[in-house]
Structures are given as structure tokens and as C-alpha cells.
Amino acid sequence: MIGLLIGWSWRPRWTGLVYLGLRFLCTVPPGFGARRVWLAFTALSVCRTLWSRLGSSDKKSEESGETEAISRVSDTEDTEKEQDLEHLLHLLEAENANMEWQSMMDKSTPNVSYQAWRHEPQSGPVVYRSRTVFEDATPETVRDFFWDDEFRPKWDPMLAYFKTLEEDPNTGTTIVHWIKKVFLCFSFFCCIYIIGRRIWESEKKYYAVTKGVPYPALPKRDKPRRVEIYFSSWIIKAVESRKGDGQLSACEVSLVHCEDMGIPKDVAKLGVRHGMWGAVKKLNSGLRSYQTARKAGAALSLSAQIARITTKLNMDVAETSRVDEEERGRDMEKARRRKDQFSVDWKLIVVGGVALACGLHSSAIGKALMFGAAQRLARR
């Protein structure tokens, strides 16, 4: 079943046109009236395909506002700047009203709870958002745990290699080189990541931006594939425990994650959904082992020490950025409405042209079919 799904996802797009042509040659029924009816349904099938293609070009402009935050942090040649964080706060705080989030999971155990959503833009990879609450954990410990590359292989089987390429002792900005094994359908392949990352702090809340960055000293190769579109940004803060004692003894991690590994979107979604809860349980188990090691007096690794070098976040700047984002969203919505009001709907012209070419206007059956098809397409 998985093989069929992957094969269907990777099929060339022109196979649909070949199938349509073969169906036309082999299945046209005899008889003048029957031929007209068959041509009507074939025309409707073609129109629906053209409708979706033309509609996708219209939706790309609408989606650009939703994915602007993602593309900007992925395309910049600099490592983490404050404007990257300001631009992402809108996503991390889940205040972007233009993005539709589909619920994926809501599970919990006695010491961890997990919720996940996803957003599918018209173009580009799927964006995932999650909220994880660890009981009996402090934000500082969770922050160090996420940054500790030396400890990560003990709980993350995907990390095959890591190396710190650059680090700034003043801001805590680092550039790291990862090679990860991606398991997919009983096999795996490797991906290379060059990641820039930095942590900000404000009132015991920690904000981290990690994203793919260029690094000329390590030129790209055909294999393993380098993942260039990548970001995984989070907020860590203390929250009230589920125990109901009123104590802030739990830690909440709000995460936004997006990457393009070069595999079909449907296959990637299947892999994420299949492995999501297992990854959360490994993450929780790794955190508990990390807590035990820290309590036993284990020394901090170099990467965990860098995690403690944070930049104080100016919340006034962040609030200004949020207002600017909302104003930009309102302007885009006004422009979109003006475009919809005065633009010509080329999709209806295509439908009418194909219908006329098929000769539907000359018969009562054709008129009825064309009228019904127009009504169905209008409702879409």
C-alpha cells in the first residue's frame, strides 16, 4: 500500500494527459447523441483540470503573504538577526490569522503532553506547529537540552554527524554542520544541514531561531543532498503544572518547523504523521536522561554552554513588528479584493470556449449539461 502511494505521488504529471488521450481514442461511443454526451463529460474533465491549474496561479499570490515569514528567514545570507526573530514571532505566537492550521495530534502521558498542527501552502513545504509541555522541567534545562549536540546522539537516532563550524561568544550565534539519516519506507538516505542558530531571552522566556544558511567553505554536492530550506524555531517558557498545585513546575515548548528534503510532499506528510508520536516519546525520554545526568553532576558540553549566551529581547521592537505584520496583512487583503472585483475570470472563458468547441450549444442535452457544469464550478 505504501509503495502504491509513493508511486502515485512520484508519477509524472503528463501521465494524466496520456490517459485522457487514450480514453478519447478507445472509449468514444457510437451514435451522434451518445457522442455528444460523452464529449460533454470529457470537456468537463478537461475544464476541471484547467480550472485547478489556473486557480493555482491565483492562489500563489494569496499564499505569498502567509509564507513570507518562512521564505525571508530561509533566503537571507546572514545568520540570525533580530528582524528574523521579529518576523517569526507572528508564527511562533500563532497569531497569523491568514494561515489555516489543521489539527494533527493531541496526545499525552503522565509527564508530557503534545499537540500538533500543520499548514499546507500552495507552494513550498508543509509548515508544522506544535505545543509540548514537559512536567517537572525548567526552561533552562530544556533550552540546554535542545542545544546540546554532544548529548543529542544518545536520544536522536537520525543525527549521524555534527560539528560546530563557527561560534560568536558575544551573541551566542553558532553555525553547525549536521548529517542526518532520514528513514523512509524501510530504507534511509542522508541529508546535510548547515544551520545558523541563536537564542534571545525576555522575562525567563527563551526564543530561538534556527535556519539553513549558506556556507561557501563547504560547497554543495549531489549526494548527500543539502537541505537549504530549513527552519525550526521555538519559544520555551514555564507554565503551570497539570497537577493543579498552582506551581510553574512545567515547561512549554512552542515550535514551528519547516524543511524541504526534496521528497514529494505527500510522502513527507505520510512520514511525519507515522513517526510523530514516536519522535515525541524519544524526545521526552532523552530529556529525562539529560535531567538525570545533570543532577549527577555531568559537565556541560561546549554547545550547552553556548546556549547560555543569550541576547536580551526588546519586546517593544517585537510589538512594533507585530503591528506592522497586521497592517501589511490588511493591505494585502484590500489589494486582493480590488483584484477580484475588476479582474476577468479567465476560468469561465476557458469553460465556455471548450463547451462551444464541443458543439454543446446546438442541442438541448448539451445546454443542460453546460448549465449544470457551470453551476457546479460556480459553487467551487
Secondary structure in CASP SS format (residue, H / E / C, confidence):
PFRMAT SS
TARGET T0000
AUTHOR 0000-0000-0000
METHOD secondary structure of the structure
MODEL  1
M C 1.00
I H 1.00
G H 1.00
L H 1.00
L H 1.00
I H 1.00
G H 1.00
W H 1.00
S H 1.00
W C 1.00
R C 1.00
P C 1.00
R C 1.00
W C 1.00
T H 1.00
G H 1.00
L H 1.00
V H 1.00
Y H 1.00
L H 1.00
G H 1.00
L H 1.00
R H 1.00
F H 1.00
L H 1.00
C H 1.00
T H 1.00
V C 1.00
P C 1.00
P C 1.00
G C 1.00
F H 1.00
G H 1.00
A H 1.00
R H 1.00
R H 1.00
V H 1.00
W H 1.00
L H 1.00
A H 1.00
F H 1.00
T H 1.00
A H 1.00
L H 1.00
S H 1.00
V H 1.00
C H 1.00
R H 1.00
T H 1.00
L H 1.00
W H 1.00
S H 1.00
R H 1.00
L H 1.00
G H 1.00
S H 1.00
S H 1.00
D H 1.00
K H 1.00
K H 1.00
S H 1.00
E H 1.00
E H 1.00
S H 1.00
G H 1.00
E H 1.00
T H 1.00
E H 1.00
A H 1.00
I H 1.00
S H 1.00
R H 1.00
V H 1.00
S H 1.00
D H 1.00
T C 1.00
E C 1.00
D C 1.00
T C 1.00
E C 1.00
K C 1.00
E H 1.00
Q H 1.00
D H 1.00
L H 1.00
E H 1.00
H H 1.00
L H 1.00
L H 1.00
H H 1.00
L H 1.00
L H 1.00
E C 1.00
A C 1.00
E C 1.00
N C 1.00
A C 1.00
N C 1.00
M C 1.00
E C 1.00
W C 1.00
Q E 1.00
S E 1.00
M E 1.00
M E 1.00
D E 1.00
K E 1.00
S E 1.00
T E 1.00
P C 1.00
N C 1.00
V E 1.00
S E 1.00
Y E 1.00
Q E 1.00
A E 1.00
W E 1.00
R E 1.00
H E 1.00
E C 1.00
P C 1.00
Q C 1.00
S C 1.00
G C 1.00
P C 1.00
V C 1.00
V E 1.00
Y E 1.00
R E 1.00
S E 1.00
R E 1.00
T E 1.00
V E 1.00
F E 1.00
E E 1.00
D C 1.00
A C 1.00
T C 1.00
P H 1.00
E H 1.00
T H 1.00
V H 1.00
R H 1.00
D H 1.00
F H 1.00
F H 1.00
W H 1.00
D C 1.00
D C 1.00
E C 1.00
F C 1.00
R H 1.00
P H 1.00
K H 1.00
W C 1.00
D C 1.00
P C 1.00
M C 1.00
L E 1.00
A E 1.00
Y E 1.00
F E 1.00
K E 1.00
T E 1.00
L E 1.00
E E 1.00
E E 1.00
D C 1.00
P C 1.00
N C 1.00
T C 1.00
G C 1.00
T C 1.00
T E 1.00
I E 1.00
V E 1.00
H E 1.00
W E 1.00
I E 1.00
K E 1.00
K E 1.00
V E 1.00
F E 1.00
L E 1.00
C C 1.00
F C 1.00
S E 1.00
F E 1.00
F E 1.00
C E 1.00
C E 1.00
I E 1.00
Y E 1.00
I E 1.00
I E 1.00
G E 1.00
R E 1.00
R E 1.00
I E 1.00
W E 1.00
E E 1.00
S E 1.00
E C 1.00
K C 1.00
K E 1.00
Y E 1.00
Y E 1.00
A E 1.00
V E 1.00
T E 1.00
K E 1.00
G E 1.00
V C 1.00
P C 1.00
Y C 1.00
P C 1.00
A C 1.00
L C 1.00
P C 1.00
K C 1.00
R C 1.00
D C 1.00
K C 1.00
P C 1.00
R E 1.00
R E 1.00
V C 1.00
E C 1.00
I C 1.00
Y E 1.00
F E 1.00
S E 1.00
S E 1.00
W E 1.00
I E 1.00
I E 1.00
K E 1.00
A E 1.00
V E 1.00
E C 1.00
S C 1.00
R C 1.00
K C 1.00
G C 1.00
D C 1.00
G C 1.00
Q C 1.00
L C 1.00
S C 1.00
A E 1.00
C E 1.00
E E 1.00
V E 1.00
S E 1.00
L E 1.00
V E 1.00
H E 1.00
C E 1.00
E E 1.00
D C 1.00
M C 1.00
G C 1.00
I C 1.00
P C 1.00
K H 1.00
D H 1.00
V H 1.00
A H 1.00
K H 1.00
L H 1.00
G H 1.00
V H 1.00
R H 1.00
H H 1.00
G H 1.00
M H 1.00
W H 1.00
G H 1.00
A H 1.00
V H 1.00
K H 1.00
K H 1.00
L H 1.00
N H 1.00
S H 1.00
G H 1.00
L H 1.00
R H 1.00
S H 1.00
Y H 1.00
Q H 1.00
T H 1.00
A H 1.00
R H 1.00
K H 1.00
A C 1.00
G C 1.00
A C 1.00
A C 1.00
L C 1.00
S C 1.00
L H 1.00
S H 1.00
A H 1.00
Q H 1.00
I H 1.00
A H 1.00
R C 1.00
I C 1.00
T C 1.00
T E 1.00
K E 1.00
L C 1.00
N C 1.00
M H 1.00
D H 1.00
V H 1.00
A H 1.00
E H 1.00
T H 1.00
S H 1.00
R H 1.00
V H 1.00
D H 1.00
E H 1.00
E H 1.00
E H 1.00
R H 1.00
G H 1.00
R H 1.00
D H 1.00
M H 1.00
E H 1.00
K H 1.00
A H 1.00
R H 1.00
R H 1.00
R H 1.00
K H 1.00
D H 1.00
Q H 1.00
F H 1.00
S C 1.00
V C 1.00
D C 1.00
W H 1.00
K H 1.00
L H 1.00
I H 1.00
V H 1.00
V H 1.00
G H 1.00
G H 1.00
V H 1.00
A H 1.00
L H 1.00
A H 1.00
C C 1.00
G C 1.00
L H 1.00
H H 1.00
S H 1.00
S C 1.00
A H 1.00
I H 1.00
G H 1.00
K H 1.00
A H 1.00
L H 1.00
M H 1.00
F H 1.00
G H 1.00
A H 1.00
A H 1.00
Q H 1.00
R H 1.00
L H 1.00
A H 1.00
R H 1.00
R C 1.00
END
